[in-house]
Amino acid sequence: MLTTLADVRAVGKGEIIRPAIPVCLCRKGFYSARMAEKILSTRNHDRDAVGMTYLYPVVSRRAGGVSIGINLNPNSACNWHCAYCQVPGLVRGTAPGIGLEQLKHELTAMLDDVIDGSFMQERVPENCRKLCDIAISGNGEPTSCSNFDEIVRLIVEVMQSFNLGDDVKLRLITNGSYLHKPNVQAGLELMSHSNGEVWVKVDSATAEGIKRINGITATSELLFKQVKGAAKLCPTWIQTCMFTWDGSEPSDAEVNAYLVFLQRVKAEAVPVKGVLLYGLARPSMQVEAKHLGALTSGWMQSMAQQIENVDFPAILSL
């Protein structure tokens, strides 16, 4: 028997009443226990893991446990086209209008199941059963939402209702391209007062590399302004994905340009917390996938050391 969200979250004495079959609000109605058979892993970040429109829990290498993703781009639209992107059917564009009530219901139901239900035991490997963050991310650039600040406010209110504390962060994973917009800046300001953190993308610091990897025409100067703008408003990490292209490691020119970029960030006292360096964990769904390959752990460890030599903490995820 399917049960509505009102039946799941009971009023009175703060009790949570759960039906025999775990259910949750989703785009077609509800999801049943059959979906709970899938065990999450770092190798599969399926956006339909629980059948919701906006919510998708994953086991995150970089977060170090369970991350509840909020997909503000269910239309798979993005203004960038990253060669390593795992989103099938990616198109150029912006986020659609977001159903705020549905987002609120989905997030509430998901947190209910993660914190007070059987989700961790049934869906998550034993060594990963820790809720690390709620991550605004998904199938495109989330800050392209026209009401981004309203969405952040809603998420913060739901998080506060669960008394999650300082251990669970609110993270924004972004390419940084909309950080100049007032509604995005307002959202980041709110995040900064709500245990928030920004992960902003810098995969290359050369025009050629940015074009090839991220599918846009841009310069390192633009990326620097975006990193600086994020860090001014909210605690910020740089996130960088590195890989082989047609079997070749990143060139010395690419590596040097990247390190010079970090040196400038340090020299101008931009308050970046460090670098999240990661390799390929899941297959790209883009036409460029045939060019991509994983770098050796030795190469990645050497790159992490070079980043630390610039006096930035480097967190490596292979």
C-alpha positions in Angstrom: 0.0 0.0 0.0 1.4 3.4 -1.0 1.4 6.2 1.6 1.4 9.9 1.2 4.1 12.2 2.6 1.6 13.4 5.2 1.3 9.8 6.5 5.1 9.5 6.6 5.7 12.6 8.7 3.2 12.5 11.6 2.1 15.5 13.7 2.1 15.2 17.4 5.0 14.5 19.8 7.4 14.9 16.9 7.0 11.3 16.0 7.8 9.9 12.5 5.4 7.2 11.5 6.6 4.9 8.7 4.6 2.5 6.5 5.7 -1.1 6.1 6.8 -0.2 2.6 9.3 2.7 2.5 7.9 5.4 0.1 8.9 8.9 -1.0 7.4 11.7 -3.1 8.6 11.6 -6.7 7.8 12.9 -10.1 5.4 10.0 -10.8 4.0 9.6 -7.3 6.1 7.4 -5.1 8.9 4.9 -5.1 8.6 1.5 -3.4 10.9 -0.9 -1.6 12.1 -2.4 -4.9 14.2 0.8 -5.5 15.9 0.2 -2.2 17.6 -2.9 -3.6 20.2 -0.7 -5.3 23.3 -0.1 -3.1 24.9 3.3 -3.7 28.6 3.5 -4.7 31.1 6.1 -5.8 31.0 4.5 -9.3 27.3 5.3 -9.9 25.7 8.7 -9.2 22.4 7.8 -10.8 20.1 10.9 -10.6 17.1 8.5 -10.5 18.4 6.5 -7.5 15.2 7.2 -5.5 12.8 8.3 -8.3 12.6 11.9 -7.3 12.7 15.0 -9.6 15.2 17.1 -7.6 16.8 14.8 -5.0 19.5 12.1 -5.6 21.6 10.6 -2.8 25.1 9.5 -3.7 28.2 8.1 -2.0 30.7 10.9 -2.7 34.5 10.4 -2.9 35.2 14.0 -2.2 32.6 14.5 0.6 33.6 11.3 2.2 30.2 9.7 2.8 26.6 10.2 1.8 25.8 13.4 -0.1 22.2 14.4 -0.8 22.3 16.0 -4.2 19.8 18.6 -5.3 19.4 18.6 -9.1 18.3 22.0 -10.2 18.8 21.1 -13.8 16.4 18.1 -14.4 16.3 19.3 -18.1 20.1 18.4 -18.4 20.9 21.9 -19.6 24.2 23.6 -18.9 26.0 26.6 -20.3 29.3 24.6 -20.3 30.0 21.3 -22.0 32.7 19.5 -20.0 34.3 16.6 -21.8 34.1 14.3 -18.7 30.5 15.1 -17.8 28.5 12.0 -16.9 25.1 13.5 -17.8 23.5 11.7 -20.8 21.6 13.9 -23.2 23.4 17.1 -22.1 22.2 20.2 -23.9 23.2 23.9 -23.8 20.8 26.0 -21.8 19.8 27.0 -18.3 17.8 25.6 -15.4 14.0 25.4 -15.7 11.6 26.8 -13.2 11.8 24.9 -9.9 8.8 23.6 -8.0 9.6 24.9 -4.6 6.9 23.0 -2.7 7.9 19.8 -4.4 11.6 20.4 -3.6 10.7 21.1 0.0 8.7 17.9 0.2 11.4 15.8 -1.4 14.2 17.1 0.8 12.1 16.6 3.9 11.2 13.1 3.0 14.8 12.2 2.0 16.2 13.6 5.3 13.5 11.7 7.2 14.7 8.4 5.6 18.4 9.1 5.9 18.3 10.3 9.5 15.4 8.3 11.1 14.6 5.6 8.6 16.4 2.6 7.1 18.0 4.3 4.1 21.6 4.0 5.4 21.3 0.4 6.3 19.5 -0.6 3.1 21.3 1.5 0.5 24.7 2.5 1.8 27.9 0.5 2.3 28.7 0.2 6.0 31.9 2.2 5.9 30.1 5.2 4.3 27.0 5.6 6.5 27.6 9.2 7.4 25.6 12.1 6.1 28.2 14.6 5.0 26.4 17.3 3.0 23.5 18.5 1.0 25.0 19.4 -2.4 23.4 21.8 -4.9 24.6 20.3 -8.1 23.0 18.0 -10.7 22.7 17.8 -14.5 23.8 21.3 -15.3 24.9 24.6 -13.8 22.6 25.1 -10.7 23.2 28.9 -10.4 21.5 29.4 -13.7 18.2 29.2 -11.7 16.5 32.6 -11.8 15.5 32.3 -8.1 18.6 30.7 -6.8 18.5 32.7 -3.5 15.0 31.5 -2.8 16.1 27.9 -3.3 19.0 28.3 -0.9 16.7 29.9 1.7 14.3 26.9 1.4 17.1 24.4 1.7 18.5 26.2 4.8 15.1 26.2 6.5 14.6 22.5 5.9 18.1 21.7 7.2 17.5 23.8 10.3 14.3 21.9 11.0 16.3 18.7 11.3 19.0 20.3 13.5 21.7 18.9 11.4 24.5 20.8 13.1 27.9 21.7 11.9 28.8 18.2 10.6 26.5 18.5 7.6 27.5 21.2 5.2 25.5 22.9 2.5 27.6 22.8 -0.6 27.3 24.4 -4.0 29.1 22.7 -6.9 29.4 25.3 -9.7 31.4 26.4 -12.7 31.2 29.9 -11.4 29.8 31.5 -14.5 26.8 33.1 -12.9 28.5 34.4 -9.7 28.1 38.0 -10.9 24.3 37.8 -10.7 22.7 39.5 -7.6 20.4 36.5 -6.8 23.4 34.1 -6.9 25.4 36.4 -4.7 22.5 36.7 -2.2 22.3 32.9 -2.2 26.1 32.6 -1.4 25.8 35.2 1.4 23.0 33.1 3.0 25.1 29.9 2.6 28.1 31.6 4.3 25.9 32.0 7.4 24.5 28.5 7.2 27.6 26.2 7.2 27.9 26.6 3.5 30.8 26.0 1.1 31.4 26.5 -2.6 33.3 24.2 -4.9 34.2 26.1 -8.0 35.6 24.6 -11.1 39.0 25.2 -12.6 40.1 22.3 -14.8 42.6 24.3 -16.9 44.2 27.7 -16.8 44.9 28.0 -20.6 42.4 29.2 -23.2 43.0 26.1 -25.3 42.6 23.7 -22.3 39.4 25.5 -21.2 38.0 25.2 -24.7 38.8 21.5 -25.0 37.9 20.4 -21.5 34.9 22.7 -20.6 33.6 23.5 -24.1 33.6 27.3 -23.6 35.7 30.2 -24.8 37.2 31.8 -21.7 40.5 32.9 -20.2 42.3 32.2 -17.0 41.5 35.8 -16.0 37.8 35.1 -16.2 38.2 32.0 -14.0 40.3 34.0 -11.5 37.5 36.6 -11.2 35.0 33.8 -10.6 37.1 32.1 -7.9 37.7 35.5 -6.3 34.0 36.4 -6.4 33.0 33.1 -4.8 35.6 33.2 -2.1 34.6 36.8 -1.2 31.1 35.6 -0.4 31.4 32.1 1.0 34.1 29.6 2.0 35.4 28.2 -1.3 37.5 25.3 -2.6 38.8 25.0 -6.2 37.7 21.7 -7.8 39.9 20.3 -10.6 39.4 17.2 -12.7 42.5 15.8 -14.5 42.8 12.9 -16.9 44.7 11.8 -20.0 43.6 12.9 -23.5 44.3 10.5 -26.3 46.6 8.6 -23.9 48.7 11.7 -23.1 49.1 13.3 -19.6 48.5 17.0 -19.2 51.4 18.8 -20.8 54.1 20.7 -18.9 52.6 23.9 -20.3 49.1 23.0 -18.9 50.5 22.0 -15.5 52.6 25.1 -15.2 49.8 27.4 -16.2 47.6 25.8 -13.6 50.2 26.2 -10.8 50.8 29.9 -11.9 47.0 30.4 -11.5 47.2 29.0 -7.9 50.2 31.2 -7.2 48.2 34.3 -8.3 45.3 33.2 -6.0 47.8 32.9 -3.1 49.7 36.2 -4.0 46.5 38.2 -4.1 45.3 36.7 -0.8 42.1 35.3 -2.2 40.8 33.2 0.7 40.5 29.9 -1.0 40.6 26.9 1.4 42.4 24.5 -0.9 42.1 22.3 -4.0 39.9 19.3 -4.5 41.9 17.3 -7.1 40.1 14.3 -8.6 40.4 11.9 -11.5 37.8 10.0 -13.6 35.6 7.7 -11.5 32.6 7.3 -13.8 32.4 7.2 -17.6 31.7 10.4 -19.5 28.5 10.5 -21.5 29.8 13.0 -24.0 31.1 12.5 -27.5 34.6 13.4 -26.1 34.6 10.3 -23.9 36.7 8.4 -26.5 39.6 10.8 -25.8 39.6 10.4 -22.0 41.5 8.1 -19.7 42.5 7.9 -16.1 45.8 9.2 -14.9 48.0 6.9 -12.8 47.8 7.3 -9.0 51.5 8.2 -9.1 50.9 11.1 -11.5 47.9 12.4 -9.5 49.9 12.2 -6.2 52.7 14.1 -7.8 50.2 16.8 -8.9 48.8 17.0 -5.5 52.2 17.6 -4.0 52.9 20.4 -6.5 49.7 22.0 -5.4 50.7 21.8 -1.8 54.1 23.3 -2.7 52.1 26.4 -3.7 50.9 26.3 -0.1 47.4 25.1 -0.7 45.9 22.0 0.9 45.2 19.4 -1.7 42.6 16.7 -1.2 43.1 13.9 -3.7 40.3 11.6 -4.9 41.2 8.9 -7.3 
